[in-house]
Every structure is written in structure tokens, then in C-alpha cells.
Amino acid sequence: MANRFTTLGRFPTTRLRRNRREDWSRRLVAETRLSVDDLIWPVFVQEGWNRRTPVESMPGVDRLSIDLFVEAAKEARDLGIPAVAVFPETDPKVKTPDGREAYNPDNLVCRSIAAVKKAVPDIGVVCDVALDPFNSDGHDGIVRDGYVQNDETLEALVKQAIVQTEAGADIQAPSDMMDGRIAAIRKALDDKGHVHTRIMSYAAKYASAFYNPFRDAIGSSGTLKGDKKTYQMDYANSDEALREVGFDIEEGADMVMVKPGLPYLDIVRRVKDAFGVPTYAYQVSGEYAMLRGAAERGWLDWDKVLIETLTGFKRAGCDGILTYGAVDAARLLKSR
């Protein structure tokens, strides 16, 4: 069978390099556009006042006290970034096996949300729905007899989503990969009258080695017992991801996410082609750390590889990207 490109011209009559010759021409024929509107900025929060603590395994990323988080949200808003995502470093003293601090309406996350929405009401706030920042064993769900309990965990996740929504969060983002969590959270939100609260499901989240710096940032790396392979996806699987995404859409997800990002762009493409729904990917902590760490050693140009990789996400089919480089990317895009 003839390839559809075989009849489109031949050298020397056709020279594809003509359109690459000048910057203006390259811009005219560009197939993919990266915009500040595509960015979500994940931010780590901590207790205290006027407190900024570097995350050693993520160069350039700090944990921020709530007052500094508010200032960061203002900066993001001024750069045109549509939304921030909040992740807490929870005090170990309040971590328990059942992760009950997750649904304390006065927890660090809820206070952070309320402060940002009061000071910067026109920026979106995305909230993780999972127990790992609050569990004393570092798992995303409640562990009984060495196994993460699905249905018991759902009850906690529902409570967590409700208190975060009532604090002012715009998007609930369940990241735990428990079965049935989207349906449970959607029903609970609707029953409480929160019909406009969006759900961005981590619909295809893989059991990945690229999450370690994130666990350092939220303080769960030292507490995690075992691994998460019984509930997060096997990185060898692709068809299973489509089943997961399909279930979550059917259960009421408004947007879906693939996580991690760069090693899973084939999954992004399959999801977008199969479902056509708003599709996101997370450039996770390990991806960020590799690029930023190499740049600090002079091996890569941070500005160039950041924009190149984010454009790759867009080319694969992403409607948006969660990236720790969102502020840097927004500045670079603004200066073009």
C-alpha cells in the first residue's frame, strides 16, 4: 500500500528545508503551539510563617508557608498561569494509619486553599485527593493486613474531597488509583450541592520510580512501607490504561490525567485519540529533577529543554501539563 506522503513531491523540486530557513517561516508552519494557558503549577506548602525550605532533590523548588504560597499564587496569576495545585508537607505528629488528617477541615491544605482563594480568587486551585501525605505508612489508602483496602479508603477520600471543596478548591484530583473513587466523589459532591466542582482524575497513574523527589517534598519517602504496585498501574501496560480512563469518564470525571509524563506520551496519545476528552499529563518530580539537575551541571540548557519537553507533551495530545517549571515556562513564553 502506498504511503500517503509518497505523492507529495520529490527532491529537488520539493525541499522541506525551505520552510525551516528563517524564524518567521518556522513560526508560520508550526503544527503545535505551547501557551501559558496550558500550564498548571504544583506547589508544596508547609507550616510556619514567611518560611521557605528548599527541596534538596528538586533544585529550584521550595516548600512554602501559606503566606508565601499566596504570594506565589499572585505571581502565577500575573504570569497568566490558569491554576496552581497544592501538596502538603504534613506534620508527622498528625499522621495516623487511617490518614484522618486528610479530612480535617482545618488542615494545612484547607487553610492554604482558603488563603489563596481569598487573596487571588481568579486563579484555579487543584487539590490532590489521596491519603499518602497524611498516612503514617506513606500509602495512598488505608492498609489492613499489609494490603491497601479499596472500599474503606473510598470513604476517607470522599470526606477529603468535601472539606477541600468547602475550603474553596475548584478541582478535585483523585490520585490514588482506587477502584470506583470517581463515582463515589462525584456523588458526594453533588449530594452536597457542589455540582460545579470539577474532577480531574489521575486516571492512568503508573507505579513509577520517577516519584521519589515528590515523596521527599511531602515527607512520605521515609515512611513508605513497601511499594504501590497493588494499586498503581504496571508500566508494561497500555490497554489497561484505556480501561481505567474509560471507567473514570463514565463515573463522572471532567478531565483525565496520565502520570508520569515523558515516559508515557504514547498513553497520552492513545487516550486523546480514543476519548477526545480534556487530557492532561504530569511532568513529575523525577522528570523535573533530571532536567534541572543536568542543567545545573551545565549538561543541558534548562530554558531550551523545558520548552522542548512541554511542547512534546502538547504534540502528544495534552490539553495541559502539570509542571514544576510552570513559572519559568510562563516567563519564557511571555518573552517570545
C-alpha positions in Angstrom: 0.0 0.0 0.0 1.4 3.4 -1.0 2.3 5.8 1.8 0.2 8.9 1.7 3.4 11.0 1.7 4.9 9.4 -1.4 2.9 11.7 -3.8 3.6 15.0 -2.0 6.7 15.9 -4.0 10.3 14.9 -4.5 13.7 16.5 -4.2 15.0 18.7 -5.8 11.6 20.2 -6.8 10.5 19.9 -3.2 12.8 21.0 -0.5 11.4 20.7 3.0 14.2 22.8 4.4 12.8 25.9 2.7 10.2 26.4 5.4 12.9 26.0 8.1 15.2 28.7 6.8 14.0 31.7 8.8 12.4 32.1 12.2 9.3 33.8 10.8 8.8 30.9 8.4 9.2 28.3 11.1 6.6 30.0 13.1 4.2 30.1 10.2 4.3 26.4 9.7 4.5 25.3 13.3 2.0 22.5 14.0 2.0 22.6 17.8 1.6 25.7 20.0 2.6 25.8 23.7 0.9 28.5 25.6 0.8 29.7 29.2 -2.8 28.6 29.2 -1.5 25.0 29.1 0.3 25.2 32.5 -0.7 24.1 36.0 1.9 24.8 38.7 2.2 22.3 41.5 3.3 24.0 44.8 4.4 22.4 48.1 3.1 24.0 51.3 4.4 23.8 54.9 3.5 25.1 58.3 5.0 28.4 59.6 5.2 32.0 58.6 7.5 33.6 56.0 9.2 30.2 55.7 10.8 28.8 52.6 12.5 25.4 52.6 14.4 24.0 49.6 13.5 20.5 48.4 17.0 19.1 48.0 16.1 16.5 45.4 14.3 19.1 43.3 16.6 22.0 42.5 14.8 25.4 42.4 11.7 24.0 44.2 10.8 25.2 47.7 8.2 24.3 50.3 6.3 27.5 51.1 4.4 28.6 54.2 0.9 29.7 53.5 1.7 33.4 53.3 4.4 32.7 50.7 2.1 30.4 48.8 -0.4 33.2 48.5 2.4 35.4 47.0 3.4 32.6 44.7 -0.3 32.3 43.5 -0.3 36.0 42.8 2.8 35.6 40.7 1.3 32.7 38.8 -1.9 34.7 38.2 0.1 37.7 36.9 2.0 35.5 34.5 -1.3 34.1 33.2 -1.0 30.6 34.6 -4.6 29.4 35.0 -4.2 27.2 38.1 -2.0 26.0 40.9 -2.0 22.6 42.5 -1.4 22.3 46.3 0.5 19.5 48.0 1.3 19.5 51.8 4.2 18.5 53.9 2.2 17.3 56.8 3.5 17.4 60.4 4.4 13.8 61.3 2.7 14.2 64.7 -0.7 14.3 63.0 -0.1 11.3 60.6 -2.0 8.2 61.5 -2.6 4.8 59.9 -6.1 5.9 58.7 -4.9 9.3 57.4 -7.7 11.1 59.2 -5.9 14.5 59.0 -6.8 14.4 55.3 -10.4 15.3 56.1 -9.7 17.7 59.0 -11.3 21.0 57.7 -8.6 22.9 59.4 -5.6 21.0 58.0 -2.7 22.6 56.1 -4.3 22.0 52.7 -7.6 23.6 53.6 -6.1 26.6 55.2 -3.8 27.1 52.1 -6.8 26.8 49.8 -8.8 29.3 51.8 -6.0 31.8 51.9 -5.3 31.7 48.2 -8.9 31.9 47.2 -9.4 34.9 49.4 -6.4 36.8 48.1 -6.3 35.5 44.5 -9.9 34.5 43.7 -9.3 34.4 39.9 -6.8 31.6 39.9 -7.9 28.0 39.8 -6.9 25.7 42.7 -6.4 22.0 42.1 -6.3 19.6 45.1 -4.9 16.2 45.3 -7.3 13.6 46.8 -5.2 10.8 48.3 -4.0 9.8 51.8 -0.2 9.5 51.3 0.7 12.9 52.7 -1.4 12.1 55.9 -0.8 8.3 56.3 1.9 7.2 58.8 2.8 4.4 56.4 3.0 6.6 53.3 0.4 4.8 51.2 -2.5 6.4 49.2 -5.0 4.3 51.1 -5.8 2.6 54.4 -3.7 -0.5 54.9 -5.0 -3.6 56.7 -3.0 -6.8 57.0 -0.5 -5.5 54.5 -3.0 -4.7 51.8 -4.5 -1.3 50.8 -8.2 -1.5 51.4 -10.2 -0.2 48.4 -13.7 0.5 49.7 -12.6 1.7 53.2 -10.3 4.1 51.5 -13.1 5.5 49.4 -14.9 6.7 52.5 -11.9 8.7 53.5 -11.3 10.1 50.0 -14.9 11.3 49.9 -14.6 13.2 53.2 -11.3 14.7 52.0 -12.8 15.9 48.7 -15.7 17.5 50.6 -13.6 19.5 53.0 -11.2 20.7 50.3 -14.1 21.8 48.2 -15.7 23.6 51.1 -12.4 25.4 51.7 -12.6 26.7 48.1 -10.9 24.3 45.8 -12.1 24.3 42.2 -10.8 21.0 41.0 -10.6 17.7 43.0 -7.8 15.5 41.6 -8.0 11.9 42.9 -4.6 10.4 42.5 -4.8 7.2 44.5 -5.9 4.7 41.7 -8.5 3.0 44.0 -11.4 1.4 42.0 -14.6 3.4 42.0 -13.3 6.6 43.5 -14.6 9.0 40.8 -18.2 7.8 41.1 -18.0 8.0 44.9 -16.6 11.5 45.0 -18.9 12.8 42.2 -22.0 11.6 44.0 -20.8 13.0 47.3 -20.0 16.4 45.8 -23.4 16.5 44.0 -25.3 15.5 47.1 -23.6 18.4 49.0 -24.6 20.8 46.2 -21.1 21.1 44.8 -22.3 20.4 41.2 -19.8 22.9 39.7 -16.7 21.4 41.3 -14.6 19.7 38.7 -12.9 16.3 38.9 -9.5 15.8 37.2 -8.8 12.1 37.6 -5.3 10.7 37.7 -6.9 8.1 35.5 -3.8 6.3 34.3 -1.2 6.6 37.1 1.7 4.2 36.9 3.7 2.7 39.7 6.8 4.6 38.8 10.3 5.2 40.1 10.1 8.8 39.0 8.1 9.9 42.1 10.9 9.8 44.7 11.7 13.5 44.8 8.0 14.2 45.3 7.9 11.9 48.3 10.9 13.8 49.7 8.9 17.1 49.3 5.8 15.9 51.2 7.8 13.9 53.7 6.5 10.4 52.9 9.7 8.8 51.5 10.9 7.8 54.9 7.5 6.4 56.0 6.5 4.4 52.9 6.4 0.7 53.7 6.7 -1.5 50.6 5.6 -0.2 47.2 2.4 0.9 45.4 2.2 -1.8 42.7 -1.0 -3.3 44.0 -3.0 -0.2 43.1 -1.0 1.9 40.7 -0.6 0.6 37.2 2.1 -1.7 35.8 4.3 0.4 33.4 4.3 -2.5 31.0 0.5 -2.0 30.3 -1.2 0.3 27.7 -4.6 -1.3 27.0 -5.3 -1.3 30.7 -4.9 2.5 30.8 -7.7 2.9 28.3 -10.0 0.8 30.5 -9.1 2.9 33.6 -9.7 6.2 31.7 -13.0 4.9 30.3 -14.3 3.9 33.7 -13.4 7.3 35.1 -15.1 9.2 32.3 -18.2 7.0 32.8 -18.1 7.7 36.5 -18.1 11.5 36.0 -14.5 12.7 35.5 -14.4 16.1 33.8 -10.7 15.8 32.8 -8.3 12.9 32.9 -4.6 12.7 33.5 -1.7 10.4 32.6 1.2 10.2 35.1 4.2 10.3 34.8 4.7 12.3 31.6 7.6 11.8 29.2 7.9 8.0 29.5 4.2 7.7 28.9 3.4 10.0 26.0 2.2 7.0 24.0 -0.5 6.6 26.6 -1.4 10.3 26.3 -1.8 9.9 22.5 -3.9 6.7 22.9 -6.2 8.4 25.5 -6.7 11.5 23.4 -7.4 9.6 20.3 -9.8 7.1 22.0 -11.8 9.5 24.1 -11.3 13.1 22.9 -11.8 14.4 26.5 -9.6 17.1 28.2 -6.4 15.2 28.7 -3.5 16.2 31.0 -0.1 14.8 31.9 2.1 15.4 34.9 5.8 16.2 34.4 6.6 14.5 37.6 9.3 15.3 40.2 11.8 12.8 38.8 11.5 14.1 35.3 11.9 17.7 36.5 14.9 16.8 38.8 16.7 15.0 35.9 16.4 18.0 33.6 17.1 20.7 36.3 20.0 18.7 37.8 21.6 18.2 34.5 21.2 21.9 33.7 22.8 22.9 37.0 25.8 20.9 35.9 26.0 22.6 32.6 25.0 19.5 30.6 21.7 20.9 29.4 20.2 24.3 28.7 17.3 24.5 31.2 15.2 27.0 29.3 15.5 25.1 26.0 14.8 21.6 27.3 11.9 22.9 29.4 10.1 24.4 26.4 11.0 21.4 24.2 9.7 18.8 26.6 6.5 20.8 27.3 5.9 21.1 23.6 6.4 17.4 23.3 3.5 17.0 25.8 1.3 19.2 23.6 2.3 17.3 20.4 1.3 14.0 22.0 -2.2 15.4 22.7 -2.1 17.1 26.1 -4.6 19.9 26.7 -2.5 20.9 29.7 0.6 20.0 31.7 1.3 20.0 35.4 4.9 21.0 35.7 7.2 22.4 38.4 8.7 24.5 35.7 5.5 26.4 35.1 6.7 29.8 36.2 9.9 29.5 34.2 8.0 28.4 31.2 5.5 31.2 31.5 8.2 33.8 31.7 9.9 32.3 28.6 6.7 32.2 26.6 5.9 35.8 27.6 9.3 37.0 26.4 8.9 35.4 22.9 
